[in-house]
Amino acid sequence: MAAATQPLTNASIKAAKPTEKLYKLSDGGGLYLAISPNGGKSWRLKYRFNNKEKTYSIGKYPAISLQDARKKREEAKTLLANGIDPSQQKQEIKQQKKKEDEKKEHTFKKLALHRLEKIQESISESHYKRMLRGFQNDCFPYIGDKHIDEVTADDIIEILQKMEQRGVHNSAKKVHQAISKTYKWAVSNRYAKRNPANDIDINEVLGKKEVKHYATITKDEEIKKLLLTIDNYSGEISTRLALRLMSYTVVRTSNILQAEWSEIDFKAKQWNIPAHKMKTKREHIVPLTDSAITVVKEMQKITGTHRYIFSSTKNKSTHISDGAMRGALRRLGYTKEQFTPHGFRAMFSSITHEKSPFHHEAIEIHLAHSVGSGVSKAYNRAKYLNERRELMQWWSDYLDEVKKDG
């Protein structure tokens, strides 16, 4: 008759020393402590399931005490009595926990912000802020905490309809686009199984909106009044000069706001706007006339030691807000139906196409509009640079002459 296994004691466990080979100390009932050559001690349970001998890993000593190990042994025996494999159950619990952790990690909000962070350097600052604002204001409150695969087309439609009810039609279309691009990225990286935004016909949800052109001014006497009114603006000097520089360069508002001293080449008399700040994602060269340089040098006396040309008076490390120029025009008496900062671009396009001797392509390229095929775009930028210098001199002279004589 085999001798009965002597149960382990805390003293015998502590006294157990490692040897060259792994060995076992049995506690009875299939439970044993494995002592490895490196001194590690692990609790294991030998059992049979479906006529197969198996081993259940309980945990390491002393994290799992002798008392706890015996309790785990009895729990395992109860499972076996009910036809449940304790090792398989442990694996299933582990997988379930992994899924729950993944669910918490792979929410729409976390993945949308992760993607936005990854692409931040490749898009303009204004584009980044617009997408972030759209997510924070309109998406995250409704679908932010949902696992990305739990978001449905209905969820997205509800977000878009709420935005449409607020009258922000264009913003709703951009939010839909941002959601769709987030899903395309998530599917490509195996964070999501499919893109629910693909099921949505944006025009069916929002309807078609009549295109409204930016308010502008094209008559000489009205342009003179506008330019003189801006010159006499009594608010922040940075806002006044930003409006003046925009009139001479006709770049997008975001480019004026984010203009940095490092981008200005006084010797070459040009402003080199990097690709990540452009809507086209291509570097844009803006020829600077003497009138434009005069405005820049006036700002240099004020913000020349800062990063941004039009630095905020409250925080020198950032630029003036995107509402500064709009607000100035409102205070000067111009409603949004009469004129906006973007109106300088429409003014320039209308007048130069009608009155100047320059090619359509040169005008459009200066406005950073897409012209030609992908191959020809880079060629055109170089081809028309000299003509654009002449174009901008013509435009500068036109403004100065109108303001002087009317």
CORFEN-V6950 format. One record per pair of residues at least 12 apart in sequence whose ideal C-beta (glycine too) atoms are under 10 Angstrom apart, sorted by sequence separation. I is the first residue (numbers start at 1). J is the second residue. D is the distance in whole Angstrom. If there is no record, write none. Layout:
{{I,J,D} {I,J,D}}
This chain:
{{13,25,7} {22,34,6} {23,35,6} {31,43,7} {32,44,6} {44,56,7} {45,57,8} {58,70,10} {116,128,7} {119,131,9} {120,132,9} {139,151,9} {143,155,5} {160,172,5} {163,175,7} {183,195,4} {230,242,10} {231,243,9} {259,271,7} {262,274,9} {272,284,8} {273,285,8} {299,311,9} {306,318,10} {307,319,8} {308,320,8} {312,324,9} {329,341,7} {351,363,10} {365,377,8} {12,25,7} {22,35,7} {23,36,9} {31,44,8} {32,45,8} {43,56,9} {44,57,6} {45,58,6} {58,71,10} {59,72,8} {73,86,10} {76,89,9} {142,155,7} {143,156,8} {159,172,8} {160,173,8} {163,176,9} {182,195,9} {183,196,7} {184,197,9} {230,243,5} {231,244,7} {243,256,9} {260,273,9} {271,284,8} {272,285,6} {273,286,7} {296,309,7} {303,316,8} {306,319,9} {326,339,10} {328,341,9} {368,381,10} {371,384,9} {13,27,9} {21,35,10} {22,36,5} {23,37,9} {30,44,9} {31,45,5} {32,46,7} {43,57,8} {44,58,6} {58,72,5} {72,86,9} {76,90,9} {142,156,9} {181,195,9} {183,197,6} {184,198,9} {229,243,10} {230,244,6} {242,256,5} {245,259,8} {259,273,8} {260,274,9} {263,277,9} {271,285,7} {272,286,8} {295,309,10} {310,324,8} {326,340,6} {329,343,9} {349,363,7} {352,366,9} {12,27,10} {21,36,9} {22,37,7} {30,45,5} {31,46,8} {42,57,7} {43,58,4} {44,59,9} {58,73,8} {116,131,6} {117,132,10} {143,158,9} {160,175,7} {180,195,6} {182,197,8} {183,198,8} {241,256,10} {242,257,7} {258,273,9} {270,285,5} {271,286,4} {310,325,9} {325,340,9} {326,341,6} {348,363,8} {349,364,8} {352,367,10} {361,376,10} {365,380,6} {366,381,10} {19,35,8} {21,37,7} {22,38,10} {25,41,9} {27,43,9} {29,45,8} {30,46,4} {31,47,10} {42,58,8} {43,59,6} {56,72,8} {115,131,10} {116,132,6} {139,155,9} {142,158,7} {143,159,7} {159,175,7} {160,176,6} {179,195,9} {180,196,9} {181,197,9} {227,243,9} {230,246,10} {255,271,9} {258,274,10} {270,286,6} {271,287,8} {303,319,9} {325,341,4} {326,342,9} {364,380,9} {365,381,6} {8,25,6} {16,33,7} {18,35,6} {19,36,10} {20,37,6} {29,46,9} {30,47,5} {42,59,7} {43,60,7} {56,73,9} {58,75,10} {139,156,9} {142,159,6} {159,176,8} {179,196,9} {180,197,4} {226,243,9} {227,244,8} {230,247,7} {242,259,8} {260,277,9} {268,285,9} {270,287,5} {271,288,6} {324,341,9} {325,342,10} {349,366,9} {8,26,8} {9,27,10} {17,35,8} {18,36,7} {19,37,7} {22,40,9} {27,45,10} {29,47,9} {30,48,9} {42,60,5} {43,61,6} {58,76,8} {141,159,9} {179,197,5} {180,198,7} {255,273,6} {259,277,9} {269,287,7} {270,288,6} {348,366,8} {349,367,6} {362,380,9} {365,383,9} {366,384,8} {6,25,10} {7,26,9} {8,27,4} {16,35,5} {18,37,5} {41,60,7} {42,61,7} {112,131,9} {113,132,8} {116,135,7} {156,175,9} {157,176,9} {160,179,9} {178,197,9} {258,277,6} {268,287,9} {269,288,5} {322,341,9} {325,344,10} {348,367,7} {361,380,6} {365,384,5} {366,385,10} {5,25,10} {6,26,8} {7,27,5} {8,28,9} {13,33,6} {18,38,7} {22,42,10} {24,44,8} {26,46,9} {40,60,7} {41,61,4} {43,63,9} {56,76,6} {112,132,9} {139,159,6} {142,162,8} {156,176,7} {159,179,8} {177,197,8} {180,200,8} {227,247,7} {251,271,8} {265,285,9} {268,288,9} {269,289,8} {349,369,9} {364,384,9} {365,385,9} {5,26,5} {6,27,9} {7,28,6} {12,33,9} {18,39,5} {34,55,10} {40,61,9} {41,62,8} {42,63,10} {43,64,5} {138,159,6} {141,162,10} {176,197,6} {179,200,9} {226,247,8} {252,273,9} {269,290,8} {271,292,8} {345,366,10} {346,367,10} {362,383,9} {363,384,9} {366,387,9} {5,27,7} {6,28,8} {7,29,9} {13,35,9} {17,39,8} {18,40,8} {24,46,9} {41,63,10} {42,64,9} {43,65,9} {113,135,8} {138,160,9} {180,202,9} {249,271,7} {251,273,7} {255,277,6} {264,286,10} {266,288,8} {270,292,10} {271,293,10} {345,367,6} {361,383,8} {362,384,4} {365,387,9} {366,388,5} {5,28,4} {8,31,9} {16,39,9} {18,41,9} {30,53,10} {32,55,10} {34,57,9} {41,64,10} {43,66,9} {56,79,10} {112,135,6} {113,136,9} {156,179,6} {254,277,7} {255,278,8} {263,286,9} {265,288,8} {269,292,9} {270,293,10} {345,368,10} {361,384,6} {362,385,9} {365,388,7} {366,389,10} {4,28,8} {5,29,8} {7,31,9} {8,32,9} {45,69,8} {56,80,10} {112,136,10} {138,162,7} {155,179,10} {156,180,9} {176,200,7} {223,247,9} {249,273,10} {254,278,9} {255,279,9} {264,288,8} {269,293,7} {345,369,10} {359,383,10} {362,386,9} {363,387,10} {8,33,7} {16,41,7} {30,55,9} {31,56,9} {33,58,10} {43,68,8} {44,69,9} {134,159,10} {138,163,6} {177,202,8} {252,277,9} {254,279,8} {271,296,8} {359,384,7} {362,387,5} {363,388,9} {366,391,6} {5,31,10} {30,56,9} {32,58,10} {34,60,10} {35,61,9} {43,69,4} {47,73,9} {109,135,8} {137,163,9} {176,202,5} {245,271,9} {251,277,10} {252,278,8} {358,384,9} {361,387,9} {362,388,5} {365,391,10} {366,392,7} {5,32,9} {14,41,10} {31,58,8} {33,60,10} {34,61,10} {42,69,10} {43,70,9} {45,72,7} {108,135,9} {109,136,9} {112,139,7} {113,140,9} {156,183,10} {251,278,9} {252,279,7} {259,286,10} {266,293,7} {361,388,10} {362,389,10} {13,41,7} {33,61,6} {45,73,6} {58,86,9} {112,140,8} {138,166,9} {151,179,8} {359,387,7} {362,390,9} {363,391,7} {43,72,7} {47,76,7} {56,85,9} {57,86,10} {134,163,9} {173,202,6} {176,205,8} {255,284,8} {264,293,9} {358,387,6} {359,388,10} {362,391,6} {366,395,9} {43,73,9} {45,75,10} {47,77,8} {49,79,10} {56,86,5} {57,87,8} {109,139,8} {138,168,9} {172,202,8} {173,203,9} {176,206,8} {266,296,8} {358,388,8} {362,392,10} {33,64,10} {45,76,6} {49,80,7} {54,85,7} {56,87,5} {108,139,7} {109,140,5} {112,143,9} {113,144,9} {137,168,10} {151,182,10} {255,286,8} {266,297,8} {45,77,9} {47,79,10} {48,80,8} {54,86,9} {55,87,8} {56,88,10} {58,90,9} {108,140,8} {109,141,10} {112,144,8} {151,183,8} {173,205,10} {252,284,10} {264,296,6} {358,390,7} {359,391,9} {363,395,10} {33,66,8} {47,80,6} {50,83,9} {52,85,10} {54,87,6} {56,89,10} {57,90,8} {107,140,9} {138,171,8} {172,205,8} {173,206,7} {251,284,8} {264,297,10} {357,390,9} {358,391,5} {49,83,9} {54,88,9} {56,90,7} {108,142,9} {109,143,8} {110,144,9} {134,168,10} {137,171,9} {138,172,8} {148,182,8} {149,183,10} {172,206,6} {266,300,9} {356,390,9} {357,391,9} {358,392,10} {31,66,9} {45,80,10} {49,84,9} {50,85,8} {108,143,5} {109,144,4} {110,145,9} {148,183,8} {251,286,6} {261,296,9} {264,299,10} {356,391,7} {33,69,8} {49,85,5} {107,143,9} {108,144,6} {109,145,7} {111,147,10} {112,148,9} {139,175,7} {143,179,9} {170,206,10} {173,209,9} {250,286,9} {264,300,9} {358,394,7} {32,69,9} {49,86,8} {107,144,7} {108,145,8} {109,146,9} {110,147,10} {111,148,6} {134,171,6} {138,175,6} {149,186,9} {160,197,10} {169,206,6} {172,209,10} {249,286,5} {259,296,9} {357,394,8} {358,395,9} {31,69,6} {47,85,9} {49,87,8} {107,145,5} {108,146,6} {110,148,9} {133,171,9} {134,172,9} {137,175,9} {148,186,6} {169,207,8} {248,286,9} {249,287,9} {261,299,9} {271,309,10} {356,394,5} {27,66,7} {31,70,7} {47,86,7} {49,88,8} {107,146,6} {108,147,8} {109,148,9} {139,178,8} {148,187,9} {157,196,10} {169,208,9} {170,209,8} {249,288,7} {261,300,8} {352,391,7} {355,394,9} {356,395,8} {47,87,9} {106,146,10} {107,147,6} {108,148,5} {134,174,6} {135,175,8} {138,178,10} {139,179,7} {156,196,6} {157,197,10} {160,200,8} {169,209,5} {248,288,8} {249,289,9} {259,299,9} {352,392,10} {29,70,8} {31,72,8} {45,86,7} {104,145,9} {106,147,6} {107,148,7} {108,149,10} {130,171,8} {134,175,4} {138,179,10} {151,192,9} {155,196,8} {156,197,6} {164,205,8} {169,210,10} {245,286,10} {248,289,6} {27,69,7} {28,70,9} {31,73,5} {45,87,9} {105,147,9} {106,148,5} {108,150,9} {133,175,10} {134,176,10} {149,191,9} {153,195,10} {154,196,9} {157,199,9} {160,202,7} {164,206,5} {170,212,10} {248,290,10} {261,303,8} {352,394,8} {356,398,8} {27,70,7} {30,73,7} {31,74,10} {103,146,9} {104,147,8} {106,149,8} {107,150,9} {108,151,6} {131,174,8} {134,177,10} {135,178,7} {139,182,9} {148,191,6} {149,192,6} {153,196,4} {156,199,9} {157,200,6} {163,206,8} {164,207,8} {245,288,9} {248,291,6} {249,292,6} {261,304,7} {348,391,9} {351,394,10} {352,395,6} {355,398,8} {29,73,6} {103,147,5} {106,150,10} {107,151,9} {130,174,7} {131,175,8} {134,178,6} {135,179,9} {147,191,10} {148,192,5} {149,193,5} {151,195,10} {152,196,6} {153,197,7} {156,200,6} {161,205,7} {247,291,9} {248,292,4} {261,305,9} {348,392,9} {351,395,8} {16,61,9} {28,73,9} {29,74,8} {31,76,9} {102,147,8} {103,148,9} {130,175,10} {134,179,9} {147,192,9} {148,193,9} {149,194,8} {151,196,6} {153,198,9} {154,199,10} {157,202,10} {160,205,5} {161,206,8} {164,209,9} {247,292,9} {248,293,9} {261,306,7} {262,307,8} {264,309,7} {27,73,8} {30,76,8} {31,77,10} {103,149,9} {131,177,9} {132,178,9} {148,194,10} {150,196,10} {151,197,9} {153,199,4} {154,200,10} {160,206,6} {245,291,10} {246,292,10} {248,294,9} {249,295,9} {260,306,9} {261,307,7} {263,309,8} {352,398,9} {14,61,9} {29,76,10} {30,77,8} {103,150,8} {108,155,9} {127,174,10} {131,178,5} {135,182,9} {149,196,9} {152,199,9} {153,200,6} {157,204,10} {158,205,10} {244,291,9} {245,292,6} {248,295,7} {249,296,10} {260,307,6} {261,308,8} {262,309,10} {348,395,6} {351,398,7} {13,61,7} {14,62,9} {29,77,7} {99,147,10} {130,178,9} {148,196,10} {157,205,6} {244,292,9} {245,293,10} {247,295,9} {248,296,10} {260,308,6} {261,309,6} {347,395,10} {351,399,10} {13,62,8} {156,205,9} {157,206,10} {245,294,10} {246,295,10} {258,307,10} {259,308,7} {260,309,7} {30,80,10} {131,181,9} {244,294,9} {245,295,5} {258,308,7} {259,309,4} {260,310,10} {261,311,10} {348,398,9} {127,178,10} {131,182,9} {244,295,5} {245,296,7} {257,308,8} {258,309,9} {259,310,6} {348,399,9} {351,402,10} {10,62,9} {13,65,9} {153,205,10} {243,295,10} {244,296,10} {257,309,9} {258,310,9} {347,399,9} {13,66,6} {241,294,10} {242,295,9} {245,298,10} {256,309,8} {257,310,6} {12,66,9} {241,295,5} {244,298,9} {245,299,8} {256,310,7} {10,65,8} {240,295,10} {241,296,8} {244,299,10} {257,312,10} {344,399,10} {10,66,6} {13,69,10} {9,66,8} {10,67,9} {241,298,6} {242,299,8} {8,66,6} {240,298,10} {241,299,5} {7,66,9} {260,319,9} {258,318,10} {259,319,8} {8,69,9} {237,298,8} {238,299,7} {241,302,9} {257,318,10} {258,319,6} {8,70,9} {116,178,9} {119,181,9} {237,299,8} {241,303,10} {257,319,5} {7,70,9} {115,178,10} {256,319,9} {257,320,6} {238,302,7} {245,309,8} {256,320,9} {257,321,8} {258,322,10} {116,181,10} {237,302,7} {238,303,7} {245,310,8} {254,319,10} {257,322,6} {112,178,8} {115,181,8} {116,182,8} {119,185,8} {256,322,10} {257,323,10} {112,179,8} {115,182,6} {118,185,8} {242,309,8} {257,324,8} {114,182,9} {115,183,10} {241,309,9} {242,310,5} {254,322,7} {256,324,10} {257,325,8} {112,181,10} {113,182,10} {115,184,10} {116,185,10} {241,310,7} {253,322,7} {256,325,8} {112,182,5} {115,185,5} {238,308,9} {108,179,8} {111,182,7} {112,183,9} {114,185,9} {115,186,7} {118,189,10} {238,309,8} {239,310,8} {253,324,10} {111,183,9} {114,186,9} {238,310,5} {253,325,7} {112,185,9} {237,310,10} {238,311,7} {253,326,8} {108,182,8} {111,185,8} {112,186,9} {115,189,9} {236,310,9} {238,312,8} {239,313,10} {108,183,9} {111,186,5} {114,189,10} {238,313,7} {115,191,9} {236,312,9} {237,313,9} {114,191,9} {236,313,6} {242,319,9} {108,186,9} {111,189,9} {242,320,7} {246,325,7} {287,366,8} {106,186,8} {111,191,6} {285,365,10} {286,366,8} {110,191,10} {111,192,8} {238,319,9} {239,320,6} {243,324,9} {284,365,9} {285,366,9} {238,320,6} {239,321,10} {242,324,7} {243,325,6} {284,366,9} {286,368,9} {242,325,6} {284,367,10} {108,192,9} {236,320,7} {257,341,10} {284,368,5} {106,191,6} {239,324,5} {240,325,9} {243,328,6} {256,341,8} {105,191,9} {106,192,8} {238,324,8} {239,325,6} {242,328,9} {243,329,8} {282,368,8} {239,326,10} {253,340,9} {236,324,7} {239,327,8} {240,328,7} {253,341,5} {256,344,10} {280,368,5} {282,370,10} {102,191,9} {235,324,9} {239,328,5} {243,332,9} {252,341,9} {253,342,6} {279,368,7} {280,369,8} {239,329,10} {252,342,7} {278,368,6} {279,369,9} {280,370,7} {236,327,10} {253,344,9} {279,370,10} {235,327,8} {236,328,8} {239,331,10} {240,332,10} {250,342,9} {253,345,9} {235,328,6} {250,343,10} {251,344,9} {252,345,7} {234,328,10} {247,341,9} {250,344,5} {251,345,8} {230,325,10} {233,328,6} {246,341,6} {249,344,9} {250,345,5} {273,368,9} {282,377,7} {283,378,10} {233,329,9} {235,331,7} {246,342,9} {247,343,10} {248,344,9} {249,345,10} {250,346,9} {282,378,8} {285,381,7} {234,331,9} {235,332,9} {246,343,10} {247,344,5} {250,347,8} {280,377,8} {284,381,8} {285,382,9} {230,328,8} {233,331,8} {234,332,10} {243,341,7} {246,344,5} {250,348,4} {283,381,8} {287,385,8} {229,328,10} {230,329,8} {233,332,6} {242,341,8} {245,344,10} {246,345,9} {249,348,9} {250,349,8} {282,381,7} {287,386,9} {229,329,9} {232,332,9} {247,347,8} {248,348,10} {285,385,6} {287,387,10} {289,389,9} {292,392,8} {243,344,8} {247,348,9} {287,388,6} {288,389,9} {291,392,10} {292,393,10} {230,332,7} {250,352,9} {286,388,9} {287,389,4} {291,393,9} {226,329,9} {229,332,5} {285,388,8} {287,390,9} {289,392,6} {290,393,9} {292,395,10} {229,333,7} {230,334,10} {285,389,10} {287,391,8} {288,392,8} {289,393,5} {291,395,10} {292,396,7} {229,334,8} {287,392,5} {289,394,9} {291,396,5} {226,332,8} {286,392,8} {287,393,8} {289,395,8} {290,396,8} {291,397,8} {289,396,4} {225,333,10} {226,334,8} {287,395,10} {288,396,9} {289,397,8} {291,399,7} {225,334,10} {287,396,9} {291,400,6} {289,399,10} {290,400,10} {289,400,9} {226,338,9} {226,339,7} {250,363,10} {255,368,9} {215,329,10} {251,366,9} {252,367,9} {270,385,9} {222,338,9} {250,366,7} {251,367,9} {252,368,7} {217,334,9} {222,339,9} {226,343,9} {249,366,9} {250,367,7} {251,368,8} {226,344,9} {250,368,10} {270,388,10} {215,334,8} {270,389,8} {215,335,8} {269,389,8} {215,336,6} {217,338,8} {226,347,9} {214,336,10} {215,337,6} {216,338,9} {217,339,6} {270,392,10} {215,338,6} {216,339,6} {269,392,10} {130,254,9} {215,339,5} {216,340,8} {223,347,7} {129,254,9} {212,337,10} {214,339,9} {215,340,6} {218,343,10} {222,347,10} {126,252,8} {214,340,6} {216,342,8} {217,343,7} {126,253,8} {127,254,8} {214,341,9} {215,342,9} {216,343,4} {217,344,9} {124,252,9} {126,254,4} {214,342,5} {215,343,5} {216,344,8} {218,346,8} {223,351,9} {125,254,7} {126,255,9} {214,343,5} {216,345,8} {217,346,9} {218,347,6} {124,254,6} {213,343,10} {214,344,9} {216,346,4} {217,347,6} {124,255,8} {126,257,8} {214,345,7} {215,346,8} {216,347,5} {218,349,10} {220,351,9} {125,257,9} {126,258,7} {214,346,5} {216,348,9} {218,350,5} {125,258,6} {213,346,7} {214,347,9} {216,349,9} {217,350,9} {218,351,6} {124,258,8} {216,350,7} {217,351,10} {214,349,10} {216,351,10} {218,354,8} {218,355,10} {250,392,9} {249,392,8} {248,392,8} {250,395,8} {249,395,9} {248,395,7} {249,396,9} {128,276,9} {247,395,9} {248,396,6} {124,273,10} {127,276,9} {247,396,9} {124,274,9} {127,277,9} {124,275,9} {125,276,8} {126,277,8} {127,278,10} {248,399,7} {123,275,10} {124,276,6} {125,277,7} {127,279,7} {247,399,6} {248,400,9} {122,275,8} {123,276,6} {124,277,5} {126,279,9} {122,276,6} {123,277,9} {124,278,6} {127,281,10} {121,276,6} {123,278,10} {124,279,7} {244,399,10} {120,276,9} {123,279,9} {124,280,10} {247,403,10} {119,276,10} {124,281,8} {123,281,8} {122,281,7} {227,399,7} {231,403,8} {227,400,9} {230,403,10} {223,398,9} {224,399,9} {227,402,7} {228,403,6} {223,399,7} {226,402,10} {227,403,5} {224,401,10} {225,402,10} {226,403,9} {227,404,10} {220,398,9} {224,402,5} {225,403,10} {228,406,9} {223,402,5} {224,403,6} {227,406,10} {222,402,10} {223,403,8} {224,404,8} {220,401,9} {221,402,9} {224,405,8} {225,406,8} {220,402,5} {224,406,4} {219,402,10} {220,403,10} {223,406,9} {222,406,10} {220,405,9} {221,406,6} {220,406,6} {130,322,10} {129,322,9} {125,319,9} {126,322,7}}
